[in-house]
Amino acid sequence: MCPAWVLLTVCSLVLGTTGGPSQDSCSQVLHSGVKPGFPKTIKTDNPDVLRAARHSAERFNNCSNDVFLFKESRVRRALVQVVKGLKFMLDVDIGRTTCKKTGRPSLDDCDFQTNRTLQRALSCYSEVWVVPWLQSFQVPVLRCH
């Protein structure tokens, strides 16, 4: 079942008493201002957004030379676009954890650093492309500072 925000409103013609289409059947859809294929704001606590943010953090970990793993601490903004799958555009904060890369523990089991000299937080923009029916994801864009 698709999430409600993925489903597009489909306009069906309703035949009126004269046999022609009813004037009011599509008026709400045609004037809604929603443009299929355009990015749409989505709640930052949406489970799919949180999974996309996790993929962003994992990509950062794979690309960084840091001894410690980073994980997402907060999603500040999220957009989704339907494009042969779902493209998430995220503004996400990530932070250094107490887990070292050796052994590769699950990020769920990693706490954020409490040692002030080891604490580090980054603000990132990422794009995560998810193709649910292939169970695949890609993070083609990841910029952190």
C-alpha positions in Angstrom: 0.0 0.0 0.0 1.4 3.4 -0.9 1.6 6.2 1.7 -1.0 8.9 1.3 1.5 11.5 0.2 2.6 9.4 -2.8 -0.9 8.9 -4.2 -1.9 11.3 -6.8 -5.5 12.4 -7.1 -7.0 11.0 -10.3 -9.7 12.8 -12.0 -12.4 10.6 -13.4 -15.1 11.9 -15.7 -18.6 11.6 -14.2 -21.4 11.4 -16.7 -24.1 13.9 -16.0 -27.8 13.4 -16.8 -27.2 14.6 -20.3 -24.6 11.9 -21.0 -21.7 14.4 -21.0 -19.0 15.0 -18.3 -20.1 16.9 -15.2 -18.6 20.3 -14.8 -17.8 19.9 -11.2 -16.2 16.5 -11.2 -12.7 17.7 -11.8 -12.8 21.3 -10.6 -11.1 20.7 -7.3 -8.2 18.7 -8.9 -7.6 21.2 -11.7 -7.4 24.2 -9.4 -5.6 22.6 -6.5 -2.2 24.0 -7.4 -0.6 20.5 -7.0 1.7 19.7 -9.9 2.6 16.0 -10.3 6.3 15.4 -10.3 7.2 18.6 -8.4 8.9 18.3 -5.0 6.5 18.4 -2.1 7.1 19.2 1.6 6.8 16.1 3.8 6.9 15.8 7.6 10.4 15.4 9.0 9.3 12.6 11.3 7.8 10.5 8.5 9.4 6.9 8.7 10.5 7.1 5.1 12.2 10.4 5.7 14.0 9.0 8.7 15.1 6.0 6.7 16.5 8.3 4.0 18.3 10.3 6.6 19.9 7.1 7.9 21.1 6.3 4.4 22.6 9.8 4.2 24.5 9.2 7.5 25.7 5.8 6.3 27.0 7.3 3.1 28.8 10.0 5.1 30.4 7.2 7.2 31.5 5.3 4.1 33.1 8.5 2.7 34.7 10.0 5.8 38.1 9.1 7.3 36.8 9.8 10.8 37.5 7.0 13.4 34.0 7.3 14.8 30.6 6.8 13.1 28.1 9.6 12.6 24.4 9.3 12.7 21.4 11.6 12.0 20.4 13.8 14.9 17.7 15.9 13.3 15.9 16.3 10.0 15.3 20.1 9.6 13.5 20.0 6.3 12.3 17.3 3.9 10.9 17.3 0.4 9.8 14.3 -1.7 9.5 14.0 -5.4 8.0 11.1 -7.4 10.6 10.2 -10.1 10.6 6.5 -11.1 10.7 5.9 -7.3 11.0 8.5 -4.6 13.6 11.2 -4.4 14.0 12.7 -0.9 15.7 16.1 -0.5 16.8 16.5 3.1 18.4 19.1 5.3 19.7 16.9 8.1 22.1 17.3 11.1 24.5 14.5 11.8 26.6 14.0 14.9 29.7 12.0 15.9 28.8 8.9 18.0 30.8 6.9 20.6 31.0 3.9 18.1 34.2 3.4 16.2 34.1 2.3 12.6 35.9 -1.0 13.5 33.4 -3.7 14.0 30.6 -1.6 12.3 28.0 -1.7 15.0 24.4 -0.8 14.2 23.9 3.0 14.4 20.8 2.3 16.5 23.1 1.1 19.3 25.4 4.2 19.1 25.0 7.1 21.4 26.2 10.6 20.5 29.6 11.7 21.9 29.4 13.3 25.4 33.1 14.1 25.5 33.4 17.8 24.5 36.7 17.3 22.7 35.2 14.6 20.6 31.8 16.1 19.9 31.2 17.1 16.3 28.1 18.1 14.5 27.6 18.7 10.8 24.8 20.2 8.8 24.1 18.3 5.5 22.0 18.5 2.4 21.4 15.1 0.8 19.3 13.6 -2.0 18.3 10.0 -1.5 16.7 8.1 -4.4 14.6 5.2 -3.2 13.1 2.6 -5.6 10.8 0.6 -3.2 9.9 -2.2 -5.7 13.6 -2.9 -6.2 14.4 -2.4 -2.6 17.3 -0.1 -3.6 18.5 3.3 -2.6 21.2 5.7 -3.8 22.6 8.9 -2.3 23.8 10.8 -5.3 24.1 14.1 -3.5 25.6 14.6 0.0 27.1 17.9 1.1 28.1 18.5 4.7 29.7 21.4 6.5 
